[in-house]
Amino acid sequence: MTEKNIELLAPAGSYETMQAAIAAGADAVYIGGQLFGARAYADNPDDNMLLDAIDYVHLRGKKLYLTVNTLLKDSEIEEQLYAYLEPLYKQGLDAVIVQDLGVMKFIQEHFPLLPIHASTQMTITGRRGAKFLEEQKNVTRVVTARELSLDEIRDIRANSSLEIESFIHGALCYSYSGQCLFSSMVGGRSGNRGRCAQPCRMVYKDSDGKNGYFISPKDLCTVEILPEIIKSGVTSLKIEGRMKKPEYTAGVVSIYRKYLDLYLTKGEKGYFVSQKDKQILLDLFNRGGFTAGYYLKHNGQDMMFTEGKDSEEKGRNEELFAKIRSKYIDVPQEKMQITGEAYVYVGQPVSMRVQFKGYDVSVEGEVVQPAQNQPMTVEKIEKQLNKLGATEFAWQEMPQVFTDDASFVSVTELNNLRRTAIDRLREEILREYRRDICSTETDVALTAVSPADRPHGKYPLYAYVEDTSILEMLVLEFADYDGFYLDTAALSREDILKGISLCKSAGKKIYIAMPHIFRKKAAEQFDNMYKDIVAAEPTGFLVRNLENLIYLTERGNKLPILQDYTMYAYNKEAREVLDRYNTDGYVLPVELNFRELCELGAENGILIAYGRIPMMISAQCVTKTTKGICTGKTGVHEQLTDRMNNVFPIKRYCNVCYNKIYNCKPLSLLTMTKEINLLSPAGIRLDFTTETINEAREVSRKFVNVFVHGASDEKELADFTRGHFKRGIG
């Protein structure tokens, strides 16, 4: 896209909202159906309405993108995905927005002409993630992480041919999208499955006992910096809000349409946003005001909505909503202006020609007979041809009628002629969007593995460590550990090298864990230690994201790669995509239950059996939000307490500038030996992130006794959670 073809992309949580968005000036809408969308609680249209919606936007020269931006289980890919997408694909769906690499692969194979947009849920934070996507067939667009700066978007633009879609207005998640398990772990409603319960919008007590909305960002509003966003290389301007009402969507779209057009016609020098329009956006919805988000800053106290109520709770501007409704919603939809002509001559078929933009359709009816009494007048013919009724079309001017003034043609025949011409025009416009199916369903089936058929035995035991004192204790006191993972985001270069040496001296495997978020600062920090790490000859690397993966590929890495659970291989299709890289195995997903893990297959997977699961990974800093300071010191220095008195420790990773909010209770599968033996993973992993040395020692003792020495009398931890191992997610 060029600057002249910048797309304004609107949310549509319902058919009515889709119509309102188009009426207000959107170039495209993104909408979910009944399955697999990241807003499962929106008023998503059913399959037939989706088919109608595709035609609706196409007849108006607009586009519709379908959200399939959740993680899918094997059974869903096998039993539902093909049947769900096939009619939409044939109807002419413009693109599908995807988070799951397995869904991406499935679409590539079965719907080869369908463009794929990589969802913000993929957590693409730089040019390396974009490069990974460029290597995948049919992927035409990347939806960037909301946290990216304009400079980072410019870097993607300079190094990628993909279209760039970025958010310009609406709610901001506290966590990097795709990296939030808070709703999932606490309430069983997974954001990765479209069922987020929004725990970030609740009141918490901070470390000083003060109550506030400490992890609730203000809504994004970028209308004042729109030219800068466009100049950075963004080609699709995305408005958030599929859970919002049609009035909200139409109102926001109309404001951004106005200012996008202003910029495109008058340029940056003529760009000015009125106070009145800024107030309209505030009145539509806000949480204690707006923020320009992360485009111009990494984080900040002023980006957070820590006190008070949002505009809906305070009471919305009913007069504004009524005005929007009367202008864009409770009025007939704008008709497409057509021209035409009709020919009525004795002895010739009655005929009609209709034109719309580049489309030109002609139809014929019965042979015209001579009039027995009064011939059919031009006025009578025009009257019948003018009756376009509920169609999408209106005459730009009355169709020209050519007649010999001696003819008779029945009203019924004229009505049929008009209907046939309009139907044919409609078909002609939509024809270019229709597709034939190029693949069948026959090879979709996946093979489930019965857990009873799996062997079991002694398990290799690994520990993930973020503290060198804990690492040293584990190496010296527990000979039964097979290996360790060291986190470069939490440790210095010197600590990493010391840890590698310690593990190798003890004959243990040692994997170097790369940062969870691999933006510029993290990449530079890792780059400074990469050569020394490779020279120290660790066993391999633990990668957390696509950026990590491509970084190692670019550096010509020869060491084995282990893929962490944040790579989200929920199904065999995704597993196949990631296995194309130099992989030494993977860590099993933490949101699948026991049976689903069995179906996925765990023989090459490491099972996390202990540890506080990160609930959120955020570019924000709770210390900066609550105290207004940046200490630059990595460690657990804050906590949040919810209304149920659950305490969530927060760890700062200042080397790479992100926070992790950890679960209030550690995961423990200590007494689940029967299920784990049936699952038979390639190894067991214990995660030590917020623990003291003594806590790590006691946990290690228990797990070594059970999973290495086969003890059956070890008691479970005092306060723990099974996570999703038993309950799973919907």
C-alpha positions in Angstrom: 0.0 0.0 0.0 1.1 3.6 -0.7 0.2 6.5 1.6 -2.8 7.2 -0.7 -4.1 3.7 0.0 -3.9 3.6 3.7 -6.6 1.3 5.1 -8.9 2.3 8.0 -9.8 -0.9 9.7 -12.8 -1.1 12.1 -14.0 -3.7 14.6 -17.3 -5.4 14.1 -18.7 -7.4 16.9 -22.0 -7.8 15.2 -23.6 -7.5 11.7 -25.2 -4.1 12.7 -21.8 -2.8 13.8 -20.2 -3.9 10.5 -22.9 -1.9 8.7 -22.3 1.1 10.9 -18.5 0.9 10.4 -18.9 0.9 6.6 -21.4 3.7 6.7 -19.0 5.8 8.8 -16.1 5.4 6.4 -14.1 2.2 7.2 -12.2 0.7 4.4 -12.3 -2.8 6.0 -13.8 -4.5 9.0 -12.5 -7.4 11.1 -15.2 -9.7 12.5 -15.5 -13.0 14.3 -17.9 -15.8 13.7 -19.2 -18.4 16.0 -15.9 -20.2 16.4 -12.2 -19.4 17.2 -12.4 -15.6 17.6 -10.6 -13.7 20.3 -13.8 -12.1 21.4 -16.0 -15.1 22.1 -18.5 -13.0 24.1 -19.2 -10.5 21.3 -22.5 -10.7 19.3 -20.7 -12.6 16.6 -22.8 -13.3 13.5 -23.7 -16.9 12.5 -22.4 -18.5 9.4 -25.2 -17.3 7.1 -24.8 -13.7 8.3 -21.1 -13.9 7.7 -21.7 -14.9 4.1 -24.1 -12.0 3.8 -21.5 -9.7 5.4 -18.8 -10.7 2.9 -21.1 -9.8 0.1 -22.2 -6.6 1.8 -18.7 -5.2 2.0 -17.7 -6.3 -1.4 -20.6 -4.7 -3.1 -19.4 -1.5 -1.5 -15.8 -2.0 -2.5 -14.7 -2.7 1.0 -13.0 -5.7 2.7 -13.8 -8.2 5.5 -11.2 -10.1 7.6 -12.2 -13.0 9.8 -10.7 -13.4 13.2 -9.5 -17.0 13.8 -7.0 -15.6 16.3 -7.1 -18.2 19.1 -5.1 -21.3 19.8 -6.8 -24.5 18.6 -6.6 -28.0 19.9 -6.0 -31.0 17.6 -9.7 -32.1 17.8 -10.9 -28.6 16.7 -8.6 -28.6 13.7 -9.6 -32.1 12.8 -13.4 -31.8 13.3 -14.3 -28.1 12.8 -11.9 -25.8 11.1 -12.3 -27.0 7.5 -16.1 -27.0 7.6 -16.1 -23.6 9.2 -13.8 -21.9 6.7 -14.8 -23.6 3.4 -18.1 -21.6 2.7 -16.4 -18.3 3.7 -13.4 -19.0 1.5 -15.6 -19.8 -1.4 -17.7 -16.7 -0.8 -14.6 -14.5 -1.1 -13.3 -13.8 2.4 -10.5 -11.3 2.0 -8.2 -12.6 4.8 -8.1 -14.4 8.0 -6.4 -13.1 11.2 -4.4 -15.9 12.8 -2.5 -16.5 16.1 -1.9 -20.3 15.9 0.9 -21.5 13.7 -1.0 -24.7 13.2 -4.0 -22.8 11.9 -1.7 -20.9 9.6 -0.3 -24.2 8.2 -3.8 -25.7 7.8 -5.0 -22.7 5.9 -1.9 -22.7 3.6 -2.6 -26.3 2.7 -6.4 -26.3 2.4 -7.3 -22.8 1.4 -4.3 -21.7 -0.7 -5.7 -18.5 -2.1 -6.7 -17.1 1.3 -4.3 -14.3 2.6 -3.2 -14.7 6.2 -2.7 -11.8 8.6 -0.5 -12.6 11.6 -2.4 -11.5 14.7 -1.0 -9.3 17.4 -1.5 -12.4 19.6 1.6 -13.8 17.8 3.7 -11.1 19.8 5.6 -9.9 16.8 7.9 -7.3 18.2 10.5 -6.7 15.4 12.0 -7.4 12.0 13.0 -10.9 12.9 9.5 -12.0 13.7 8.4 -10.3 10.4 11.1 -12.3 8.6 9.8 -15.5 10.0 6.3 -14.6 8.7 7.7 -13.7 5.3 9.0 -17.2 5.0 5.5 -18.6 5.4 3.2 -19.0 2.4 0.2 -16.7 2.0 1.1 -14.5 5.0 0.7 -10.9 3.7 0.4 -8.8 6.8 1.8 -8.5 10.3 -0.3 -7.0 13.1 2.4 -5.5 15.4 2.5 -5.8 19.1 0.9 -2.7 20.7 4.0 -2.0 22.6 6.2 -1.1 19.6 7.6 2.4 19.1 7.5 4.3 15.8 11.2 3.6 15.4 10.6 -0.2 15.8 7.8 -0.1 13.2 10.1 1.9 10.8 12.7 -0.9 11.3 10.1 -3.6 10.3 9.1 -1.5 7.3 12.7 -1.1 6.2 13.4 -4.8 6.4 10.1 -6.4 5.4 7.7 -6.4 2.4 4.8 -7.4 4.6 1.9 -5.0 5.1 1.9 -3.5 8.6 -1.2 -3.2 10.7 -1.1 -1.4 14.0 -3.6 -0.3 16.6 -4.5 3.4 16.6 -7.5 3.6 19.1 -9.2 1.6 21.8 -8.3 -0.6 24.8 -4.8 -1.5 25.6 -3.9 -4.9 27.2 -1.5 -4.6 30.2 0.3 -7.7 29.0 1.9 -8.2 25.7 -0.9 -9.8 23.6 -0.5 -13.6 23.5 1.6 -13.6 26.7 -1.2 -13.3 29.2 -2.4 -16.2 31.2 -4.0 -14.3 34.1 -7.6 -14.9 33.2 -6.8 -18.5 32.2 -5.0 -19.5 35.4 -7.2 -17.6 37.9 -10.6 -18.1 36.3 -10.3 -20.8 33.6 -11.2 -18.3 30.9 -8.2 -18.1 28.5 -7.4 -15.0 26.6 -5.7 -17.3 24.1 -9.1 -18.8 23.5 -11.1 -15.6 23.3 -12.6 -15.7 26.7 -10.6 -13.2 28.7 -12.3 -12.1 32.0 -10.2 -8.9 32.1 -8.6 -9.3 35.6 -6.4 -6.3 34.6 -9.4 -4.1 35.0 -9.9 -5.0 38.7 -8.8 -3.2 41.9 -5.6 -4.5 43.5 -3.7 -3.6 46.7 -0.1 -2.7 46.1 2.9 -3.5 48.3 2.2 -0.4 50.4 -1.4 -1.4 51.0 -2.9 1.2 48.6 -5.8 0.2 46.4 -5.9 1.0 42.8 -6.3 -0.1 39.2 -2.6 -0.6 38.9 -2.6 -2.9 35.8 -5.3 -1.1 33.9 -4.0 1.1 31.0 -5.9 4.0 29.7 -7.4 3.6 26.2 -5.3 4.4 23.2 -6.0 7.5 21.1 -3.6 8.5 18.4 -5.6 10.9 16.3 -3.0 13.7 17.0 0.0 11.6 15.9 -1.7 9.9 13.0 0.7 11.4 10.4 3.7 10.1 12.3 2.2 6.6 12.5 1.5 6.6 8.8 5.0 7.8 8.0 6.5 5.1 10.1 5.2 2.5 7.6 1.8 1.4 9.0 -0.5 0.6 6.1 -3.6 -0.5 8.0 -4.8 1.7 10.9 -6.7 -0.6 13.3 -9.4 0.4 15.8 -10.0 -1.9 18.7 -13.4 -2.6 20.1 -15.3 -5.7 18.9 -17.1 -5.8 22.3 -18.3 -2.2 21.8 -21.7 -1.0 20.6 -22.3 0.1 17.0 -22.5 3.8 18.0 -19.0 3.6 19.5 -17.6 2.0 16.4 -19.3 4.4 14.0 -18.3 7.4 16.0 -14.6 6.5 16.3 -14.4 5.5 12.6 -16.0 8.8 11.5 -13.4 10.9 13.4 -10.5 8.9 12.1 -11.9 8.9 8.6 -12.1 12.7 8.7 -8.5 13.1 9.9 -7.0 10.4 7.6 -8.6 12.1 4.7 -7.3 15.5 5.9 -3.8 14.2 6.1 -4.0 12.5 2.7 -5.2 15.7 1.0 -3.4 18.4 2.9 -0.3 16.6 4.3 1.3 17.1 7.6 1.5 20.8 7.4 -2.3 21.1 7.0 -3.0 18.6 9.8 -4.8 19.9 12.9 -7.2 18.1 15.3 -10.0 20.2 16.7 -10.7 20.2 20.5 -14.4 19.3 19.6 -13.4 16.1 17.9 -11.1 15.1 20.7 -13.9 15.6 23.1 -16.2 13.4 20.9 -13.7 10.6 21.2 -13.5 11.1 25.0 -17.3 11.0 25.2 -17.6 7.8 23.2 -15.4 6.0 25.8 -12.4 6.6 27.9 -10.7 5.3 31.1 -9.7 8.5 32.9 -8.5 10.1 29.7 -6.4 8.7 26.8 -2.8 7.8 26.2 -0.9 7.8 22.9 0.3 4.4 24.0 3.8 3.1 23.3 4.5 4.8 20.0 6.6 7.6 21.6 7.6 6.0 25.0 8.4 2.6 26.5 6.1 2.9 29.5 4.9 5.4 32.0 2.8 6.2 35.0 0.6 8.5 32.9 -0.4 5.6 30.7 -2.2 3.9 33.5 -5.8 4.3 34.7 -5.1 3.8 38.4 -8.1 5.6 39.9 -11.7 6.6 39.2 -14.3 5.3 36.7 -14.4 5.0 33.0 -16.8 7.1 30.9 -19.5 4.3 30.7 -19.6 3.9 34.4 -19.8 7.7 34.9 -22.6 7.9 32.3 -22.3 8.2 28.6 -23.2 11.1 26.4 -26.6 10.0 25.3 -27.1 12.9 23.0 -23.9 12.1 21.1 -24.9 8.4 20.8 -28.3 9.3 19.5 -26.8 11.6 16.9 -24.5 8.9 15.7 -27.3 6.4 15.6 -29.5 8.7 13.5 -26.6 9.4 11.1 -25.1 6.0 10.6 -27.3 3.3 12.0 -31.1 4.1 12.0 -31.0 5.3 8.4 -31.2 3.3 5.1 -27.7 2.2 4.1 -26.2 4.3 1.4 -27.0 3.0 -2.0 -24.6 2.4 -4.9 -25.4 4.7 -7.7 -26.0 3.0 -11.1 -26.9 4.1 -14.5 -28.9 2.3 -17.2 -31.0 2.3 -20.3 -33.9 0.2 -21.7 -34.9 -0.6 -25.2 -38.5 -1.4 -26.1 -39.1 -1.9 -29.9 -41.7 -4.0 -31.7 -40.3 -7.3 -32.9 -37.2 -7.2 -30.8 -36.6 -8.6 -27.3 -37.1 -6.0 -24.6 -33.7 -5.3 -23.2 -31.9 -3.4 -20.4 -28.4 -2.3 -19.8 -27.1 -1.4 -16.3 -23.7 0.1 -15.5 -21.8 0.6 -12.2 -18.2 1.8 -12.2 -16.4 -0.7 -14.4 -19.3 -3.2 -14.6 -21.6 -3.3 -17.6 -24.5 -5.8 -17.7 -27.1 -6.3 -20.4 -30.2 -8.6 -20.3 -33.0 -9.4 -22.6 -36.6 -10.5 -22.1 -39.5 -11.5 -24.4 -40.1 -10.2 -27.9 -42.0 -6.9 -27.8 -45.5 -7.0 -29.4 -47.3 -4.1 -31.1 -49.7 -2.3 -28.9 -53.4 -3.2 -29.5 -54.7 0.0 -27.8 -52.3 2.4 -26.1 -48.6 1.9 -26.5 -46.4 1.7 -23.4 -45.2 5.3 -22.6 -41.7 6.2 -21.5 -43.2 7.3 -18.2 -44.8 4.0 -17.5 -41.6 2.1 -18.4 -39.6 4.4 -16.1 -42.0 3.9 -13.3 -41.4 0.1 -13.3 -37.7 0.3 -13.8 -37.3 2.8 -10.9 -38.5 0.3 -8.3 -35.2 -0.9 -6.9 -36.7 -1.3 -3.5 -34.5 -3.1 -0.9 -31.6 -3.7 -3.3 -28.2 -2.2 -2.7 -28.6 0.1 -5.7 -30.2 3.4 -6.6 -30.4 5.2 -9.9 -27.9 8.0 -10.2 -30.4 9.4 -12.7 -33.5 7.8 -14.2 -32.5 5.2 -16.8 -32.9 6.3 -20.4 -35.8 4.6 -22.2 -35.6 4.1 -25.9 -38.9 3.1 -27.6 -40.8 3.4 -30.9 -44.0 4.6 -29.1 -45.9 1.7 -30.7 -44.9 -1.1 -28.4 -46.6 -3.0 -25.6 -44.8 -4.9 -22.8 -46.4 -6.1 -19.6 -45.6 -4.7 -16.2 -44.7 -8.2 -15.1 -42.1 -8.4 -17.9 -40.6 -5.1 -17.1 -40.3 -6.1 -13.4 -38.7 -9.4 -14.4 -36.3 -7.5 -16.7 -35.3 -5.1 -13.9 -34.8 -7.8 -11.3 -32.8 -9.9 -13.7 -30.5 -7.0 -14.6 -29.9 -6.0 -11.0 -29.3 -9.6 -9.9 -26.9 -10.1 -12.8 -25.0 -6.8 -11.9 -24.8 -8.0 -8.3 -23.4 -11.4 -9.5 -20.9 -9.7 -11.8 -19.5 -7.5 -9.0 -19.2 -10.5 -6.6 -17.9 -12.9 -9.2 -14.3 -11.7 -8.9 -14.3 -12.5 -5.1 -15.7 -16.0 -5.4 -13.3 -19.0 -5.2 -13.4 -22.6 -6.1 -12.2 -25.0 -3.4 -8.8 -26.3 -4.2 -8.5 -28.9 -1.5 -10.6 -31.5 0.1 -11.2 -32.6 3.7 -10.0 -36.1 3.2 -6.5 -35.5 4.6 -7.4 -33.4 7.6 -7.8 -36.1 10.1 -5.2 -36.3 12.9 -4.2 -39.3 14.9 -4.9 -39.3 18.6 -2.7 -41.5 20.8 -4.2 -43.4 23.6 -2.4 -42.6 26.9 -2.5 -46.2 27.9 -0.1 -47.1 25.0 2.7 -44.9 26.3 5.8 -46.3 28.0 7.1 -44.7 31.3 10.1 -44.8 33.5 12.7 -42.6 35.2 12.5 -39.0 34.0 15.3 -36.6 33.2 14.9 -33.7 35.7 15.7 -30.1 34.7 15.5 -26.8 36.6 14.9 -23.4 35.2 16.9 -20.9 37.3 17.1 -17.1 37.5 19.4 -16.9 40.5 23.1 -18.1 40.5 22.9 -18.9 44.2 20.1 -21.3 43.7 21.9 -22.8 40.7 25.0 -23.4 42.7 23.0 -25.0 45.5 21.2 -27.3 43.1 24.3 -28.4 41.2 26.2 -29.1 44.5 23.4 -30.8 46.4 21.4 -32.6 43.8 23.4 -35.0 41.6 20.1 -36.3 40.1 19.4 -33.1 38.1 20.2 -33.8 34.4 20.3 -30.2 33.3 19.5 -26.5 33.9 18.2 -23.5 32.0 19.6 -20.1 32.8 17.6 -16.9 32.0 19.7 -14.2 30.3 17.0 -11.6 31.1 17.6 -12.0 34.8 21.3 -12.7 34.9 24.5 -10.8 33.9 26.9 -12.0 31.2 29.4 -13.0 34.0 26.7 -15.0 35.8 25.7 -16.8 32.7 29.3 -17.8 31.9 29.9 -18.8 35.4 26.7 -20.9 35.4 27.8 -22.6 32.1 31.1 -23.5 33.6 29.6 -24.8 36.8 27.1 -27.1 35.0 29.7 -28.4 32.5 32.1 -29.2 35.3 29.3 -31.2 37.0 28.5 -33.0 33.8 25.1 -31.4 33.4 23.3 -30.1 30.4 22.9 -26.3 30.3 20.5 -24.4 28.1 20.6 -20.6 27.8 17.1 -19.1 28.0 16.6 -16.1 25.8 14.4 -13.2 26.8 10.6 -13.6 26.7 10.3 -10.4 24.8 13.1 -9.7 22.3 12.9 -6.0 21.4 15.8 -3.7 20.6 17.2 -3.4 24.1 16.9 -7.2 24.8 18.5 -8.0 21.4 21.4 -5.6 22.1 21.9 -7.0 25.6 21.9 -10.6 24.3 24.1 -9.7 21.3 26.8 -8.4 23.7 27.1 -11.8 25.4 26.3 -14.1 22.4 29.8 -14.8 21.2 31.0 -15.5 24.8 28.1 -17.8 25.4 28.8 -19.8 22.2 32.5 -20.0 23.0 31.6 -21.4 26.4 29.8 -24.3 24.6 26.5 -24.7 26.4 24.2 -27.5 25.5 21.9 -25.2 23.5 19.4 -22.4 23.7 15.8 -22.2 25.1 13.8 -19.9 22.8 10.6 -18.1 23.9 9.4 -16.4 20.7 9.8 -16.2 16.9 12.3 -13.3 17.3 14.6 -15.6 19.3 14.4 -18.2 16.7 15.3 -16.0 13.7 18.0 -14.3 15.7 19.8 -17.6 16.2 19.2 -18.5 12.5 20.7 -15.2 11.4 23.8 -15.8 13.6 24.4 -19.2 12.0 23.7 -21.0 15.3 24.8 -24.6 15.3 23.7 -25.5 18.9 20.4 -27.3 19.5 17.3 -25.3 20.2 14.7 -26.1 22.8 11.4 -24.3 22.3 9.6 -23.0 25.4 5.8 -23.3 26.0 5.4 -19.7 24.9 5.9 -20.8 21.3 2.4 -22.1 21.6 2.4 -25.4 19.9 -1.1 -26.5 20.9 -1.5 -28.9 18.1 0.4 -31.2 15.8 0.2 -28.7 12.9 2.0 -26.0 14.8 4.5 -28.6 16.0 5.3 -29.4 12.4 5.9 -25.7 11.6 8.4 -25.2 14.5 10.1 -28.5 13.9 11.4 -27.2 10.6 14.0 -25.3 12.6 16.9 -26.8 14.4 14.9 -28.1 17.4 16.1 -30.4 20.2 12.6 -30.7 21.6 10.0 -28.4 23.2 8.3 -27.6 26.5 4.7 -28.8 26.6 1.9 -26.1 26.6 0.7 -25.1 30.1 -3.0 -24.6 29.1 -3.7 -28.1 27.8 -5.0 -30.7 30.2 -3.7 -34.3 30.6 -5.8 -35.9 27.9 -5.1 -33.1 25.4 -1.4 -33.4 26.1 -1.7 -37.2 25.4 -3.4 -36.5 22.1 -0.7 -33.9 21.2 2.1 -36.4 22.1 4.6 -35.7 24.8 7.4 -38.1 23.9 9.6 -35.2 22.8 8.2 -32.7 25.3 9.4 -31.4 28.6 6.6 -31.1 31.2 6.7 -28.2 33.7 5.7 -30.0 36.9 6.5 -27.1 39.3 6.8 -23.4 39.3 5.0 -20.1 39.4 3.6 -19.6 35.9 4.0 -16.0 34.6 0.5 -14.6 34.4 1.5 -11.4 32.5 4.6 -10.1 30.8 4.4 -6.4 30.5 6.3 -3.4 29.1 4.8 -1.5 32.0 6.5 -1.4 35.4 4.4 -1.7 38.6 7.1 0.1 40.6 7.0 3.0 38.2 3.2 3.0 38.3 2.8 2.9 42.1 5.9 4.8 43.1 6.8 6.9 40.0 10.4 5.7 40.1 12.7 3.5 38.0 15.3 1.6 40.2 16.9 -0.4 37.4 17.3 -3.3 39.8 16.1 -6.8 38.7 14.2 -8.8 41.3 11.0 -9.4 43.1 10.3 -6.0 44.7 6.5 -5.6 44.4 3.3 -7.6 44.7 -0.4 -7.1 44.0 -3.2 -8.5 46.2 -6.7 -9.1 44.8 -10.0 -8.9 46.6 -9.7 -12.6 47.6 -6.4 -11.9 49.3 -4.4 -13.8 46.7 -0.9 -12.3 46.5 0.8 -12.1 43.1 4.5 -11.5 43.2 6.0 -9.2 40.5 9.5 -9.5 39.2 11.3 -6.7 37.4 13.7 -7.7 34.6 15.4 -4.4 34.3 18.1 -5.6 31.9 15.4 -6.0 29.2 12.8 -3.6 30.7 9.8 -5.9 31.3 7.8 -7.1 34.3 6.4 -10.5 35.0 3.4 -10.9 37.3 3.5 -14.5 38.7 0.7 -16.7 39.8 -0.3 -16.5 43.5 0.4 -20.2 43.9 3.0 -22.4 42.3 2.0 -25.2 39.9 2.7 -28.6 41.4 2.2 -32.0 39.8 4.1 -33.8 42.5 1.4 -36.4 43.3 0.2 -36.8 39.7 2.6 -39.6 38.9 0.0 -42.0 37.5 -1.1 -39.4 34.8 2.5 -38.3 34.2 3.6 -42.0 33.7 0.8 -42.4 31.2 1.8 -39.2 29.5 5.5 -40.2 29.5 7.2 -36.9 28.7 10.8 -36.6 27.7 11.6 -34.8 30.9 10.4 -33.0 34.0 11.1 -29.3 34.5 11.0 -27.3 37.8 10.9 -23.5 37.5 12.5 -21.4 40.2 11.7 -17.7 39.8 10.6 -16.1 43.0 11.8 -18.9 45.4 14.4 -18.6 48.2 17.3 -21.0 48.3 15.5 -23.1 51.0 12.3 -23.2 49.1 14.1 -24.4 46.0 16.0 -27.0 48.1 12.8 -28.4 49.6 10.9 -28.6 46.3 13.9 -30.3 44.6 14.1 -32.9 47.3 10.4 -33.8 46.9 10.5 -34.0 43.1 13.8 -36.0 43.1 12.3 -38.5 45.5 9.2 -39.0 43.4 10.3 -38.7 39.8 13.8 -40.0 40.1 13.7 -42.5 43.0 10.1 -43.5 42.7 9.0 -42.6 46.2 5.2 -42.9 46.7 4.8 -41.4 50.2 5.9 -37.8 49.4 3.2 -35.3 50.5 2.1 -32.5 48.2 3.2 -28.9 48.8 1.2 -26.9 51.4 -0.2 -24.3 48.9 -0.3 -25.1 45.2 -2.4 -25.3 42.0 -2.7 -28.0 39.4 -3.0 -25.3 36.8 -4.8 -26.7 33.7 -3.4 -30.2 34.0 -6.7 -31.5 35.2 -9.3 -28.9 34.4 -8.1 -27.6 31.0 -9.7 -24.7 29.3 -12.8 -24.4 27.0 
